[in-house]
Amino acid sequence: MKIMAIGGHAGDMDLTAGAALAQAILDGHQVVMFHLTPGEKGHPTLSSADYAQQKIHEAKAFASIIGATTRFLDYGDGELAVNDDVKFKVADVIREEKPQIVVTHWKNSIHKDHANTHAIVEDAVFYAEIKGFTRALPPHSVRQIYYADNWEDPFDYNPDVYVGIRDEAYELWLEAASQYAYARGETGFQYLDYYKALLVVRGRPHGFPRAEAFARPEWSRQTRMKSLTEGA
């Protein structure tokens, strides 16, 4: 099975879903890290151009460590528009890579690139599967979308899936995530400390030492039953 993690910035999916993605690779699945922007405008001393190159290098290092591949679009941090040009570019990558699962941002965020990525991905998945949208590659249907647990996307976020993280996957993720300077706290916020703690917070109530949480669209949370007693 192939999983595509689509983030507004290099590092978004790496920190929020990276442990589960590393574990999926250890279990024999494929993972594509797809970054729509580098997220290059947040460094206190580096220029945006220099930090963009650093973020791309860090993203490739993360992917190499966990065994994933990387894809990038060339939009700038804070400049990601919600329009059909972007949506079809993402849809084309979905048709090319053919993931069964897509992981991306929840819709309600304090960061416009996160919210815009959500909107882009929702339509891109639709465009990718519809035969009537004639593109260079044939249609492809994504089976499931998951929304990652990002501290900047908290509003009305209600996870319903908890993936227990084994020690081997956790250590692999920790090594990979540490490649990002911002994750190590060099831009201010201690991202890695936060997500390490969140793994424990999400895991303990569900019987895991560590877990990553995900939300699904409302339509995919529905359970089909033959009778009212089937789920009792």
BATI-841570 format. One record per residue: residue in one letter; x, y, z of N, C-alpha, C, O, CB in turn. Coordinates in steps of 0.05 Angstrom, whole numbers, padded with zeros to 5 digits, always signed. Glycine has a CB too. Layout:
REM BATI-841570
aXYZXYZXYZXYZXYZ/...
//
This chain:
REM BATI-841570
m+00017-00024+00000+00000+00000+00000+00018+00025+00000+00039+00025+00012-00019+00000+00024/k+00008+00046-00013+00023+00071-00014+00008+00093+00000-00017+00096-00003+00029+00079-00043/i+00022+00108+00017+00011+00130+00032+00024+00156+00022+00049+00157+00019+00015+00127+00062/m+00009+00177+00016+00020+00203+00009+00012+00223+00031-00011+00226+00037+00009+00212-00019/a+00033+00235+00043+00029+00255+00063+00033+00283+00050+00055+00289+00041+00048+00251+00088/i+00012+00299+00050+00013+00325+00035+00012+00347+00056-00008+00351+00069-00010+00327+00015/g+00034+00363+00058+00035+00384+00077+00038+00411+00064+00049+00414+00042+00058+00380+00096/g+00029+00432+00078+00033+00459+00068+00061+00468+00067+00070+00483+00050+00017+00478+00084/h+00077+00457+00086+00106+00464+00088+00122+00438+00093+00112+00419+00104+00111+00484+00111/a+00147+00439+00084+00165+00417+00090+00168+00416+00121+00174+00436+00134+00193+00421+00077/g+00162+00393+00132+00163+00389+00161+00136+00385+00174+00134+00373+00195+00176+00412+00173/d+00114+00395+00161+00088+00393+00174+00080+00364+00178+00074+00356+00201+00067+00407+00156/m+00079+00348+00157+00071+00320+00159+00093+00303+00173+00087+00283+00186+00065+00308+00132/d+00118+00312+00170+00141+00298+00182+00138+00296+00212+00143+00276+00224+00167+00311+00174/l+00130+00319+00224+00128+00319+00253+00101+00309+00263+00099+00296+00284+00132+00347+00263/t+00079+00314+00248+00053+00307+00258+00045+00278+00253+00030+00266+00268+00032+00325+00246/a+00055+00267+00231+00047+00240+00223+00071+00222+00218+00069+00199+00211+00030+00240+00198/g+00095+00233+00223+00120+00219+00215+00125+00193+00228+00136+00175+00216+00142+00237+00220/a+00117+00190+00254+00122+00165+00268+00105+00143+00256+00114+00120+00252+00117+00168+00298/a+00080+00149+00250+00062+00129+00238+00071+00122+00210+00069+00099+00201+00033+00139+00237/l+00082+00142+00195+00092+00138+00168+00117+00120+00169+00120+00102+00153+00098+00164+00154/a+00135+00126+00188+00159+00109+00191+00151+00080+00197+00163+00062+00187+00177+00121+00213/q+00131+00077+00215+00122+00050+00222+00110+00036+00198+00114+00012+00194+00102+00052+00245/a+00095+00051+00182+00083+00039+00158+00105+00028+00139+00102+00007+00127+00065+00059+00143/i+00126+00044+00136+00149+00035+00119+00162+00010+00131+00168-00008+00116+00169+00057+00116/l+00165+00009+00157+00177-00015+00170+00159-00039+00165+00169-00062+00164+00180-00010+00200/d+00133-00034+00162+00114-00056+00157+00111-00063+00128+00094-00080+00120+00087-00048+00169/g+00128-00050+00111+00128-00058+00082+00112-00041+00063+00109-00047+00040+00118-00085+00080/h+00102-00018+00073+00087+00000+00056+00105+00022+00045+00127+00026+00054+00063+00012+00072/q+00095+00036+00025+00109+00059+00012+00098+00085+00022+00074+00088+00028+00107+00057-00018/v+00115+00105+00024+00107+00132+00034+00119+00153+00016+00143+00152+00009+00115+00136+00063/v+00102+00172+00008+00111+00196-00008+00106+00220+00009+00083+00225+00018+00096+00198-00035/m+00126+00236+00015+00124+00261+00029+00122+00283+00008+00141+00288-00007+00148+00266+00048/f+00098+00296+00006+00093+00316-00015+00089+00343-00001+00070+00348+00013+00067+00308-00031/h+00108+00361-00007+00109+00387+00006+00101+00409-00014+00114+00411-00035+00137+00393+00018/l+00080+00424-00008+00071+00444-00027+00087+00470-00026+00089+00484-00047+00042+00451-00022/t+00099+00476-00003+00119+00498-00001+00141+00489+00017+00137+00470+00033+00105+00525+00009/p+00165+00502+00016+00185+00494+00035+00179+00504+00064+00189+00492+00083+00212+00506+00026/g+00163+00525+00066+00159+00537+00093+00184+00553+00100+00195+00549+00122+00153+00515+00114/e+00191+00571+00082+00218+00583+00084+00219+00611+00096+00241+00622+00098+00229+00585+00056/k+00197+00621+00105+00197+00649+00115+00198+00651+00146+00193+00673+00157+00172+00663+00105/g+00204+00629+00159+00202+00630+00188+00229+00630+00203+00229+00626+00227+00187+00608+00197/h+00251+00635+00189+00277+00634+00203+00285+00662+00212+00283+00681+00196+00299+00622+00184/p+00295+00665+00236+00301+00692+00247+00325+00705+00234+00328+00729+00236+00304+00691+00276/t+00343+00689+00222+00368+00701+00212+00373+00695+00182+00385+00712+00168+00391+00692+00228/l+00364+00672+00172+00369+00665+00145+00349+00679+00126+00327+00685+00133+00367+00635+00141/s+00358+00685+00101+00340+00695+00081+00321+00673+00073+00326+00650+00077+00356+00706+00056/s+00298+00681+00061+00279+00662+00052+00290+00643+00032+00284+00619+00032+00254+00676+00041/a+00307+00653+00014+00319+00636-00007+00338+00615+00006+00337+00592-00002+00335+00653-00027/d+00354+00624+00025+00373+00606+00038+00358+00585+00055+00365+00562+00055+00393+00621+00055/y+00337+00594+00069+00323+00576+00086+00307+00556+00070+00303+00533+00078+00304+00591+00105/a+00297+00565+00046+00283+00546+00028+00301+00523+00021+00292+00500+00021+00273+00561+00003/q+00325+00529+00013+00344+00508+00006+00350+00490+00030+00352+00465+00027+00370+00519-00005/q+00352+00502+00053+00357+00486+00077+00334+00467+00083+00337+00444+00090+00363+00504+00101/k+00309+00478+00081+00286+00462+00087+00283+00439+00067+00275+00417+00075+00260+00480+00086/i+00289+00444+00042+00287+00423+00022+00308+00401+00028+00302+00377+00026+00292+00434-00007/h+00332+00409+00036+00352+00390+00043+00343+00374+00068+00347+00349+00069+00379+00404+00049/e+00332+00387+00088+00322+00374+00112+00300+00354+00106+00299+00332+00117+00313+00394+00133/a+00282+00362+00088+00260+00345+00080+00270+00319+00067+00260+00297+00072+00240+00359+00062/k+00289+00322+00050+00301+00299+00036+00315+00281+00056+00315+00257+00054+00320+00308+00014/a+00329+00293+00076+00342+00278+00096+00322+00262+00113+00327+00238+00119+00359+00296+00114/f+00300+00275+00121+00279+00261+00136+00270+00237+00120+00268+00215+00131+00256+00280+00142/a+00263+00241+00095+00252+00220+00078+00272+00197+00075+00264+00174+00076+00244+00230+00051/s+00297+00204+00071+00318+00184+00068+00320+00166+00092+00323+00142+00090+00345+00197+00062/i+00319+00178+00116+00322+00163+00141+00299+00143+00145+00304+00120+00153+00324+00182+00164/i+00274+00152+00140+00252+00133+00144+00246+00115+00120+00231+00096+00123+00227+00149+00151/g+00259+00122+00097+00255+00105+00074+00232+00114+00055+00222+00098+00040+00250+00077+00082/a+00225+00140+00057+00204+00151+00040+00216+00165+00016+00241+00168+00014+00187+00171+00056/t+00199+00174-00003+00207+00191-00025+00195+00218-00020+00177+00222-00004+00199+00179-00053/t+00205+00238-00035+00196+00266-00032+00186+00277-00058+00197+00271-00080+00217+00284-00020/r+00166+00294-00057+00157+00310-00079+00153+00339-00069+00147+00343-00046+00130+00299-00092/f+00157+00358-00087+00154+00386-00079+00139+00401-00101+00142+00395-00125+00182+00399-00074/l+00123+00421-00093+00114+00442-00111+00131+00467-00105+00144+00468-00085+00083+00447-00108/d+00129+00486-00124+00147+00509-00121+00134+00535-00111+00142+00557-00119+00160+00515-00148/y+00113+00532-00095+00100+00555-00084+00115+00565-00059+00129+00550-00046+00071+00549-00077/g+00112+00591-00053+00125+00603-00031+00109+00601-00005+00084+00600-00006+00132+00632-00037/d+00123+00601+00017+00110+00601+00043+00092+00625+00046+00100+00648+00042+00132+00602+00066/g+00066+00620+00054+00047+00641+00057+00035+00650+00031+00018+00668+00031+00059+00664+00070/e+00042+00638+00008+00033+00646-00018+00017+00624-00032+00012+00626-00056+00056+00655-00035/l+00009+00604-00017-00005+00581-00029-00034+00588-00033-00049+00592-00014-00003+00556-00011/a-00042+00591-00059-00069+00599-00065-00087+00575-00069-00078+00553-00075-00069+00616-00091/v-00113+00579-00064-00133+00558-00068-00146+00564-00095-00164+00580-00097-00154+00557-00045/n-00136+00551-00116-00147+00553-00143-00143+00528-00158-00129+00509-00150-00134+00577-00157/d-00156+00526-00181-00155+00501-00197-00127+00495-00208-00120+00472-00213-00175+00502-00219/d-00111+00515-00212-00083+00511-00222-00068+00494-00201-00055+00474-00208-00069+00537-00226/v-00070+00501-00176-00056+00486-00155-00069+00459-00151-00056+00439-00149-00056+00502-00128/k-00096+00458-00151-00110+00433-00146-00104+00413-00167-00100+00389-00161-00140+00439-00145/f-00102+00421-00193-00096+00402-00214-00067+00393-00213-00061+00370-00221-00103+00414-00241/k-00049+00410-00204-00022+00401-00201-00020+00379-00180-00006+00359-00183-00004+00425-00193/v-00034+00383-00158-00034+00362-00137-00049+00337-00147-00040+00315-00142-00048+00373-00112/a-00071+00341-00161-00085+00318-00173-00067+00302-00192-00068+00277-00192-00110+00327-00187/d-00051+00316-00208-00033+00302-00226-00013+00285-00211-00006+00263-00220-00019+00323-00244/v-00003+00296-00189+00016+00280-00173+00002+00256-00161+00014+00234-00159+00029+00297-00151/i-00022+00259-00152-00038+00237-00141-00041+00215-00163-00038+00192-00157-00065+00246-00130/r-00048+00224-00187-00051+00204-00209-00025+00190-00215-00025+00167-00222-00062+00219-00234/e-00003+00205-00213+00023+00193-00219+00032+00174-00197+00041+00151-00203+00044+00215-00222/e+00029+00181-00172+00039+00165-00150+00020+00143-00142+00028+00122-00132+00044+00183-00126/k-00006+00147-00147-00027+00127-00141-00028+00118-00111-00027+00094-00106-00023+00103-00158/p-00030+00136-00093-00032+00128-00064-00060+00117-00058-00080+00126-00070-00026+00152-00046/q-00061+00098-00040-00087+00089-00030-00097+00107-00007-00121+00110-00002-00086+00060-00022/i-00078+00118+00007-00084+00135+00031-00070+00162+00027-00047+00164+00018-00074+00121+00057/v-00084+00183+00035-00073+00210+00035-00076+00221+00064-00097+00219+00076-00088+00229+00015/v-00054+00232+00074-00054+00245+00100-00049+00275+00095-00030+00282+00081-00033+00233+00119/t-00064+00292+00107-00060+00321+00103-00070+00337+00127-00075+00325+00149-00075+00330+00078/h-00073+00363+00124-00081+00381+00146-00111+00380+00151-00127+00376+00132-00072+00409+00140/w-00119+00385+00176-00146+00391+00183-00153+00419+00173-00135+00435+00169-00151+00389+00213/k-00179+00424+00169-00187+00449+00155-00185+00474+00172-00181+00496+00161-00215+00446+00146/n-00187+00472+00198-00188+00496+00215-00161+00501+00228-00153+00486+00246-00210+00494+00237/s-00148+00522+00218-00120+00526+00227-00115+00556+00231-00128+00573+00221-00101+00515+00206/i-00094+00561+00248-00085+00588+00251-00066+00596+00228-00059+00620+00225-00071+00592+00277/h-00058+00577+00211-00040+00582+00189-00054+00579+00162-00066+00558+00157-00015+00563+00190/k-00055+00600+00146-00069+00599+00121-00060+00577+00102-00076+00566+00088-00067+00626+00107/d-00034+00572+00102-00024+00550+00084-00035+00523+00092-00039+00506+00075+00007+00550+00084/h-00039+00519+00118-00050+00493+00127-00079+00491+00118-00087+00471+00106-00048+00491+00158/a-00095+00512+00123-00123+00511+00115-00126+00510+00085-00143+00496+00075-00138+00537+00126/n-00109+00524+00071-00110+00523+00041-00102+00496+00031-00113+00486+00011-00092+00545+00030/t-00082+00483+00044-00074+00456+00035-00097+00437+00038-00102+00421+00021-00050+00446+00052/h-00112+00439+00060-00135+00422+00064-00155+00425+00041-00164+00405+00030-00149+00429+00091/a-00161+00450+00034-00181+00455+00013-00170+00445-00014-00185+00433-00030-00187+00484+00011/i-00144+00449-00019-00132+00440-00044-00133+00410-00046-00141+00399-00067-00103+00450-00046/v-00126+00396-00025-00124+00367-00026-00152+00355-00029-00156+00335-00043-00111+00356+00000/e-00172+00366-00015-00199+00355-00017-00208+00355-00046-00219+00334-00056-00219+00372+00000/d-00204+00377-00061-00213+00378-00089-00194+00362-00107-00202+00350-00126-00214+00406-00098/a-00168+00362-00100-00149+00347-00117-00155+00317-00117-00152+00304-00137-00120+00352-00107/v-00162+00307-00093-00170+00278-00092-00194+00273-00110-00195+00253-00124-00176+00270-00063/f-00213+00291-00110-00237+00289-00127-00229+00291-00156-00238+00275-00173-00257+00311-00120/y-00213+00311-00163-00204+00314-00191-00189+00290-00201-00191+00282-00224-00188+00339-00194/a-00172+00279-00184-00156+00256-00191-00172+00231-00199-00163+00215-00216-00136+00249-00169/e-00195+00228-00186-00210+00203-00190-00231+00205-00212-00242+00184-00221-00224+00195-00165/i-00238+00229-00221-00259+00232-00241-00248+00230-00269-00231+00246-00277-00274+00259-00236/k-00258+00211-00284-00249+00206-00311-00254+00230-00329-00239+00235-00348-00263+00182-00323/g-00275+00245-00324-00283+00268-00340-00263+00290-00340-00263+00307-00358-00309+00278-00332/f-00245+00291-00319-00223+00311-00319-00200+00299-00335-00184+00284-00324-00215+00318-00289/t-00198+00307-00360-00178+00296-00378-00151+00308-00372-00147+00332-00374-00186+00300-00407/r-00132+00290-00364-00105+00298-00358-00086+00280-00372-00094+00262-00387-00100+00298-00327/a-00060+00283-00368-00040+00266-00381-00041+00238-00371-00034+00219-00386-00012+00278-00377/l-00049+00234-00346-00049+00207-00334-00078+00198-00329-00096+00215-00325-00033+00206-00309/p-00083+00172-00327-00110+00162-00322-00119+00168-00293-00102+00173-00276-00112+00133-00328/p-00145+00166-00288-00155+00172-00261-00144+00152-00240-00137+00129-00246-00185+00171-00261/h-00144+00162-00215-00137+00144-00193-00154+00152-00169-00157+00176-00163-00107+00147-00186/s-00165+00133-00155-00182+00138-00132-00167+00133-00106-00155+00111-00102-00207+00120-00133/v-00167+00152-00088-00156+00150-00061-00177+00136-00044-00200+00145-00044-00147+00178-00050/r-00169+00116-00028-00189+00102-00012-00196+00117+00014-00219+00116+00022-00178+00075-00005/q-00176+00130+00026-00181+00142+00052-00164+00167+00056-00141+00168+00047-00175+00122+00074/i-00176+00188+00068-00161+00212+00076-00160+00213+00106-00180+00207+00120-00175+00237+00064/y-00137+00220+00117-00133+00224+00145-00123+00252+00150-00107+00263+00134-00114+00203+00158/y-00131+00265+00172-00122+00291+00179-00103+00289+00203-00111+00278+00224-00146+00310+00185/a-00079+00299+00200-00059+00296+00221-00064+00315+00244-00079+00335+00242-00031+00302+00209/d-00051+00309+00267-00055+00322+00292-00034+00345+00296-00013+00340+00307-00053+00302+00316/n-00041+00368+00285-00022+00391+00285-00031+00412+00305-00054+00420+00306-00020+00403+00257/w-00012+00422+00321-00019+00441+00342-00030+00467+00330-00044+00482+00344+00005+00447+00360/e-00024+00473+00305-00034+00497+00292-00061+00493+00279-00073+00512+00268-00014+00507+00271/d-00071+00468+00279-00097+00462+00266-00116+00450+00287-00127+00429+00282-00093+00442+00243/p-00121+00464+00309-00135+00451+00331-00165+00454+00332-00179+00440+00346-00124+00461+00357/f-00176+00473+00317-00204+00481+00321-00223+00460+00310-00224+00454+00286-00209+00508+00307/d-00239+00449+00328-00259+00428+00321-00245+00403+00311-00258+00387+00297-00279+00438+00301/y-00220+00399+00318-00206+00375+00310-00213+00352+00329-00207+00354+00353-00175+00379+00308/n-00225+00331+00319-00234+00309+00336-00223+00283+00325-00236+00270+00308-00265+00308+00339/p-00200+00274+00334-00188+00249+00323-00205+00225+00331-00216+00224+00353-00160+00246+00333/d-00206+00206+00313-00220+00181+00318-00203+00156+00312-00213+00134+00314-00246+00180+00303/v-00178+00161+00304-00159+00139+00298-00134+00144+00314-00123+00166+00314-00153+00136+00268/y-00124+00123+00329-00100+00125+00345-00081+00103+00336-00088+00079+00340-00106+00124+00375/v-00058+00110+00326-00039+00090+00316-00017+00087+00337-00001+00105+00341-00027+00099+00289/g-00017+00064+00350+00004+00058+00369+00031+00056+00356+00034+00043+00335-00002+00033+00385/i+00051+00070+00367+00078+00072+00355+00097+00053+00370+00102+00056+00394+00088+00101+00355/r+00109+00035+00355+00129+00017+00367+00155+00032+00371+00160+00052+00358+00134-00007+00349/d+00172+00021+00389+00197+00035+00396+00215+00038+00372+00227+00060+00369+00212+00018+00418/e+00216+00019+00355+00234+00020+00331+00225+00043+00313+00242+00058+00303+00233-00006+00315/a+00199+00046+00309+00189+00068+00292+00193+00095+00305+00200+00114+00292+00159+00063+00286/y+00189+00096+00332+00193+00121+00346+00222+00131+00344+00227+00154+00338+00186+00117+00376/e+00241+00113+00348+00269+00121+00347+00277+00129+00318+00293+00148+00315+00287+00097+00355/l+00265+00116+00298+00271+00123+00271+00259+00151+00265+00273+00168+00252+00259+00103+00251/w+00235+00156+00274+00223+00182+00270+00238+00204+00284+00243+00225+00274+00194+00182+00280/l+00247+00198+00309+00262+00218+00324+00288+00226+00310+00294+00249+00309+00268+00207+00352/e+00302+00206+00300+00326+00213+00284+00320+00229+00260+00334+00249+00254+00341+00187+00276/a+00299+00222+00246+00291+00236+00221+00282+00264+00227+00290+00283+00214+00270+00221+00206/a+00264+00268+00247+00253+00294+00253+00274+00313+00263+00272+00337+00259+00231+00291+00274/s+00295+00302+00275+00317+00318+00286+00334+00331+00264+00351+00348+00269+00335+00302+00304/q+00329+00323+00239+00343+00335+00216+00334+00364+00211+00348+00380+00200+00340+00318+00191/y+00309+00370+00220+00298+00396+00216+00308+00415+00238+00304+00410+00262+00267+00395+00216/a+00320+00437+00230+00330+00457+00250+00306+00468+00266+00309+00472+00290+00345+00480+00235/y+00284+00474+00253+00261+00485+00267+00250+00465+00288+00240+00473+00309+00239+00494+00248/a+00251+00439+00281+00242+00419+00300+00259+00419+00325+00249+00413+00347+00242+00391+00287/r+00285+00425+00322+00303+00425+00345+00301+00451+00361+00314+00454+00381+00332+00422+00336/g+00283+00469+00352+00279+00494+00367+00295+00518+00358+00295+00538+00372+00284+00489+00396/e+00309+00515+00335+00327+00537+00327+00312+00561+00316+00325+00582+00312+00345+00527+00306/t+00286+00559+00311+00271+00583+00302+00253+00593+00324+00238+00612+00320+00254+00576+00278/g+00255+00581+00348+00240+00592+00371+00224+00570+00386+00232+00562+00407+00221+00613+00362/f+00202+00561+00374+00185+00541+00387+00198+00514+00388+00210+00505+00368+00158+00540+00373/q+00195+00499+00410+00207+00473+00413+00188+00451+00401+00175+00437+00416+00214+00467+00443/y+00188+00450+00375+00169+00432+00361+00173+00403+00369+00154+00388+00374+00171+00435+00331/l+00198+00394+00369+00203+00365+00374+00195+00358+00402+00184+00336+00406+00233+00359+00369/d+00200+00375+00421+00192+00369+00449+00161+00367+00450+00151+00349+00464+00202+00391+00468/y+00148+00385+00436+00119+00384+00436+00108+00358+00425+00091+00345+00437+00107+00408+00420/y+00118+00350+00402+00107+00326+00389+00116+00300+00403+00101+00280+00402+00115+00325+00360/k+00139+00300+00415+00146+00277+00432+00127+00274+00455+00118+00252+00461+00175+00280+00443/a+00120+00296+00468+00101+00295+00490+00073+00288+00480+00058+00273+00493+00099+00322+00504/l+00065+00298+00457+00039+00292+00446+00035+00262+00440+00014+00251+00443+00034+00308+00421/l+00057+00249+00431+00055+00220+00427+00047+00205+00452+00032+00186+00451+00083+00210+00417/v+00058+00214+00475+00051+00201+00500+00022+00208+00508+00007+00191+00516+00070+00210+00522/v+00015+00234+00505-00012+00242+00512-00033+00228+00496-00054+00219+00506-00015+00273+00508/r-00029+00224+00470-00048+00211+00452-00047+00180+00457-00068+00167+00453-00041+00216+00423/g-00025+00170+00466-00023+00141+00469-00034+00130+00495-00049+00110+00494+00005+00133+00467/r-00028+00142+00517-00035+00131+00543-00065+00125+00547-00072+00104+00557-00026+00149+00565/p-00083+00144+00540-00111+00138+00544-00122+00114+00527-00143+00104+00532-00128+00162+00538/h-00106+00107+00507-00115+00085+00489-00098+00060+00491-00099+00043+00474-00115+00096+00460/g-00083+00058+00513-00068+00034+00518-00042+00031+00504-00031+00009+00503-00085+00011+00511/f-00031+00053+00493-00005+00052+00480+00015+00070+00495+00007+00090+00506-00008+00062+00451/p+00040+00062+00496+00060+00080+00508+00062+00106+00492+00066+00128+00503+00087+00066+00508/r+00059+00104+00465+00059+00127+00448+00039+00122+00425+00036+00099+00416+00088+00133+00437/a+00027+00143+00415+00009+00140+00392+00008+00167+00377+00011+00188+00389-00019+00131+00400/e+00002+00165+00351-00005+00189+00335-00035+00187+00329-00046+00166+00323+00012+00191+00309/a-00048+00210+00331-00077+00212+00327-00083+00223+00300-00068+00240+00289-00090+00229+00349/f-00105+00214+00288-00114+00223+00262-00145+00225+00263-00158+00211+00278-00105+00204+00240/a-00155+00244+00247-00184+00246+00243-00191+00238+00215-00175+00241+00196-00193+00275+00249/r-00215+00228+00212-00225+00221+00185-00248+00239+00177-00260+00251+00195-00234+00191+00184/p-00253+00242+00151-00277+00257+00143-00302+00245+00155-00303+00221+00161-00279+00258+00113/e-00322+00261+00159-00347+00251+00171-00359+00228+00155-00369+00209+00167-00367+00274+00173/w-00357+00229+00129-00370+00208+00113-00356+00181+00117-00369+00160+00115-00369+00215+00083/s-00330+00181+00124-00316+00156+00127-00317+00145+00155-00308+00123+00161-00287+00159+00118/r-00328+00161+00174-00332+00152+00201-00357+00135+00204-00361+00121+00224-00333+00176+00220/q-00374+00136+00184-00399+00121+00185-00394+00091+00184-00378+00082+00168-00418+00130+00163/t-00408+00076+00201-00405+00047+00201-00431+00035+00191-00453+00041+00200-00399+00037+00230/r-00428+00016+00172-00451+00003+00160-00458-00022+00177-00440-00038+00183-00446-00005+00131/m-00484-00024+00185-00493-00047+00201-00518-00059+00189-00534-00044+00178-00497-00039+00231/k-00521-00085+00191-00545-00098+00181-00569-00095+00201-00592-00097+00193-00540-00128+00177/s-00562-00089+00226-00583-00085+00246-00572-00068+00268-00548-00063+00270-00593-00112+00257/l-00590-00058+00285-00581-00041+00307-00564-00056+00327-00548-00044+00342-00605-00029+00321/t-00568-00082+00329-00554-00099+00348-00526-00108+00339-00510-00118+00355-00570-00123+00356/e-00520-00104+00313-00495-00114+00303-00471-00102+00317-00451-00115+00322-00493-00109+00273/g-00472-00076+00323-00450-00063+00336-00451-00063+00366-00434-00051+00379-00449-00035+00327/a-00470-00077+00378-00473-00077+00407-00453-00096+00420-00452-00098+00445-00501-00086+00414/
//
